[in-house]
């Protein structure tokens, strides 16, 4: 089995059309964790009725979530489930990945900017009163608990059960199966989000170019994010998320390839286990 993103291949419009032909479908199924630009893609696909929605709103929500499920039963959240083989054949499967360095910065800003993650609690910081450097240090050394919710007000429902365990154990776990194989038919990097999305649209005979999302499709790590990292912080992320950097194909400066759409080509995450990384907080 392949254990390096060096085995990723570039995928074309014709490759997507071939996948559609084999499954007799023009729909897409998305596998994604938060902060990868998946909501942007979902909205574009929904606009042309190209996205399969498996969210049954069993939690009472009227709004479709952008994180639907993963194929690891133990790792699914309260309202998520493993899709059946029959369901997987109803659409071309697409996963999303992002540089660990950019993803961690986005996670911190989103959750620790008061009022952003939880507008009803405008003073709340999910990770507590820490700066980005302190966040990375704790993410590396102990983690933030099952939900990172130890500082949430009483009664507030935090991120899905085990979210920060899962993400600290294997970032973008939603694109990996129980054997550690990156299973979707195709992958899109957040760094090439609009380019990859445009290929999906063209394959479905929608002849428009995707636009929007100024913080995506940059191709390299943003300079402002680079400057937020000290050498010691870079080393901590490189150590903790070495498998992701290797398997998904990233360095501190960004992706190692320029593929707008990726054929995972059988790549597997080395030393994968269904067990969460221990949390020592």
N, C-alpha and C positions, 0 to 999 in steps of 0.2 A: 504494500500500500504506500501511496505517496504521502510524504510528511513535510512538504515544503510548498509555499506559494509559488516557488519557481516553476511548479508544474501547472499553474493556472494558465488557461489559454484564452485568447481573445475570442469573443463570440460576435457573430454578425446578425443582421436582419434575417438572412436565409437560415441561420442556425435556429433562430426563434421560430420561424415559420415551419421548419422541419419538426420541432418539438410540438407545435400546435397540430400539425398533421397527424403525428403519431397518437396524440391524445384526442384528436377530433374536437378541438376546442379553440376559441379565440379569447379565452378568459385567463386571468392571472390570479394566483394565490400568493399572498405576501407573507414571508416569515421575517420578523424584525423585532429588535429590541428598541427601546426609546432612544431618542437623540441621534437617530441615523438618517433623518429626512424622510422616513416612511410615510408620515402623514401627508407630506407634499405629493409623493407618488400616488398614494391612495386617492387623493382628491382629483388628480389628473385622470386616473383610470376610471374613477366613478363617473366623471363627466362624460365619458364615452361608453359607459356600461361595460367596462372591460374587467372589472374587479369582482371576484367572488367573495362575498361576505359570509363568514361562518360564525359571526358573533350573534348568539341567540338572545343577547341582552338579559341573561339569566340573573344578573345582579340588579335588575330593575332600571338600568341606565337606558335612556332613549338615544344616546349618542354612541355610534359605533367607535370602538377603540382602535387605535392603530397597531396595537400589539395583540395578536389574535391567539396564537398557540405556538407550541414547539412540539417536536416529536419525542421529547423526553418526558414521560408521564410524571415522574417524580418532580420535575423542574417546573411544571406548569403552575400558574397561579390559581386563585380561587375560582375564576370564571373561564379558565382556559382548559383545553383538552387536546389530546392527540387526534389528528385527523386520520380517518380510515384510508386504506389503499384505494377504495372506490372514490372517496372524496378527492384524494390527491390526483386521480386521473381526470378530474373534471377541469383542471386548469394547469397552465404552465407555472411551475413554482419558482419564486424569485426571493432571494435573501439579500440582506443588507449588512454591510460591514463598514467600519470607520476606524481611522487611526486611534489606537488606545490613548495617545496623548491628547488628541482633540476631543475624543469622547469623554475622557475624565474631566477635562476643563468644562465642557458643556454640561455634564452632569452636576458639577459643583455650582456653576453659575445658576443653572435652572432651579436647583433645590435650595440654594442658600441665598438667593435674592428674595428678600421678604415680599410676600404677596404674589410671587410668580408661579410657583408650583401649587400653592394652596391660597388662592385669592381671598378665601373667607377668613384667613388668618394672616393679615398683612404684616405682622411683626415676626412671623415664625421663620426660623432657619432650620431646615431639616437636619443638617449636620452640626448644628450648634454654632457657637460664636467663635469660628475659626477662619483663618485666611486660607488661600489656596495651598500654600506650602504646608501648613499644618494639616489640611485635609489629605494631601498626598502622603504625608508621613504616617497618619493614622490608617489610611487605606492600606498602606504597605504593612504596617506592624500589627494591627489588631482588627481592622475592619470596623464597620459601624452597626453591627448587630443584624438580626434577621431582616428588619425593615428600615433600619436607620431611624426608627420612630421613638427612640427613648426620650426625645425632647418634644414630641408632639403633644398638644393639649389633650386632655382626657376626652375620649370619644371620637377622636379624629382617626380615620382610616388612612394609613400610610400606603406606600407602594405595595405591590403584590407580595404575598408571603414568600420570604426567602430571596427577594429581589437582590439585595446587596450581597448575600451569600453567593448567589448564582453569578452575578456580574463580576465579583471578585475572584471566583473560581475559574470562570471562563467567560470572557467578554464576548457578546454576540452568540451566546449559547443557542439561540433559536435557530441557527442554521446548521446545527450538528445533530446527528442521530445517535442512538445508544451505543454505536460502535466507534463514535468519534469522527465519522465521515461527514464532510460538508455535503449535504444531500440535495439542496435545491437544484433545479435545472440550470439556473443562472444566478449570478451575484451582481449587485451593483454597489460600487464604493460610493459613500457619501461625497467623496472628493470628485466624483464624476457623475453626480446624481442626474443632472438634466441630460447629459449625453446618453447615459444608459437608459433613462426613461424614454428618450426620443426614439431609441431603437425598438423598445417595446411597442410604442405607439405605431411606428412605421410597419412593424411586423403584423399589426392588427389592422393595417390599411387606414390608419389615421395619419394623414400627411401634414403634421404640424410639428414644430420644434418646441420642446418643453422649455419654459423660462421660469424665472422666479427663484426665491431662496438664495439671497446674496451670500449666505455663509456656507454654501455648498458649491460643488463644481469648481473648486479652487485648484485642484490637482496636487498641491503641496500643503504642508502644515502652515497655517496662517502665522505671519511674523509676530502678531500680538500675542498669540498663544505660545510661540517659541520663547518669547521674552519672559513669559510667566514661569518658566521652568529654570531652576538652577541645575548645575551639573549633578548634584546629589539627588534631586528629584527625578531627573532623567534616568539615573542609574536604578532607582527604586522601581520605576515603571518598567524598565527593561528587564529587571529581575522577576518581578511579580507576574508580568504579562509576556514573558518570553515566548510562550507557545503561540499566543495570538500574533505577535510580531512576525514570527516565523511562518505560521500557517496561513495567515491572512495577507502577508506580504507587505509589511510596513517597517520603516525606520523612523527615527525622530523627525526627519525632514519630510516624510510623507510616503505614498505608495512606491513600491519598487517597480511597478509597471505603469503603462498608460492605457490600460484596457478600459474602454467605455462600458462594456458589458463583459462579464467573465463567465467562462465555462469552468466550473470547479475541477473537472478532470480527475475526479477520484481522490482529491487531497483529503487526508485525514489528520486530525489533531493528535499529536503524539501524547502518549501516557494519559489518555482520557479516562476519566472515572465518573460514575454517576454520583459520587459522594461530593458534597459541598466542601469547600475549603474551610477548615475550622476557623471560628471567630473567637478571639481572645478578649474582647472588650467586656 
